[in-house]
Amino acid sequence: NAGVTQTPKFRVLKTGQSMTLLCAQDMNHEYMYWYRQDPGMGLRLIHYSVGEGTTAKGEVPDGYNVSRLKKQNFLLGLESAAPSQTSVYFCASTYSFISPQETQYFGPGTRLLVL
Amino acid sequence: AQSVTQPDIHITVSEGASLELRCNYSYGATPYLFWYVQSPGQGLQLLLKYFSGDTLVQGIKGFEAEFKRSQSSFNLRKPSVHWSDAAEYFCAVGATDNTDKLIFGTGTRLQVFP
C-alpha cells in the first residue's frame, strides 16, 4: 500500500514549456485534490475531483488543467508554464470526511521551478 | 465563505516548554477541523481531527486540541515540546458540501531551542 505518490519529485521548466504532474493513489479514494504551497500562503486548492471522470475548479485554477480518467490517477497539466507557477505542488486524496477516521492523505510533493 | 486564520506566523519555544498554537475559523455550522504538521521538505501529516462529540481531541506525538464553538477556535497544545517538534503546523477546516475540500490557514512555523 503505497498511499499517495507523485511524479516527478522535482522539475525545472522554461517559461512557455508544458508539463504534466501525475498523482496516483492505491486506497480506492473517490476524492482527489491538487494544491500549491507558497511561502506564507499555506496550501491553496487548484482543482479537485469527486470521482472518476469529474473535475472542478478550486481557489487558484488559472493556468492549470486536470484530468481524472482513472479513479486512481489525477493529472495536473501546465500548458504554458510561467514563473508565477514556481511552487511546491501537493496531491491529496480521501474517502470521505464523514468517517471519523478519515482525512485527506497527502503525497510527498513536487517541487517545480519555472525560469 | 469558510476561512481559517492562524495569527502566529512564527513561534519560538525552549525544549520542554509548553506550546499553544492558535487557530480561528469562520464557518456557520459545526465544522470538521484538522491540524497537520509538515517537516522541512516533507508532505503533510495529520496530527488530529475534530469530527464531533468530545471537544478535547487527542492526537499523535502528544498533541491535543480543543474545539471552542463560542470562540470559533481550535487551538493546538502540547505540554512539553521536543526538539523534533520543530516544523510548520497547519490548521484546516473541512468543507461540508460533499466535496470534502480542505481550507487551510497560512501556517505557523515552530522553532525549538535546546
Interface residues (C-beta under 8 A of the other chain):
Chain A: Y31 Y33 Y35 G40 M41 G42 L43 R44 L45 Y48 V50 A56 G58 F90 A92 T94 S96 F97 P100 T103 Q104 F106 G107 P108 G109
Chain B: I9 Y32 F34 Y36 Q42 G43 L44 Q45 L46 K49 F51 S52 F90 G94 T96 N98 T99 D100 K101 L102 I103 F104 G105 T106 G107
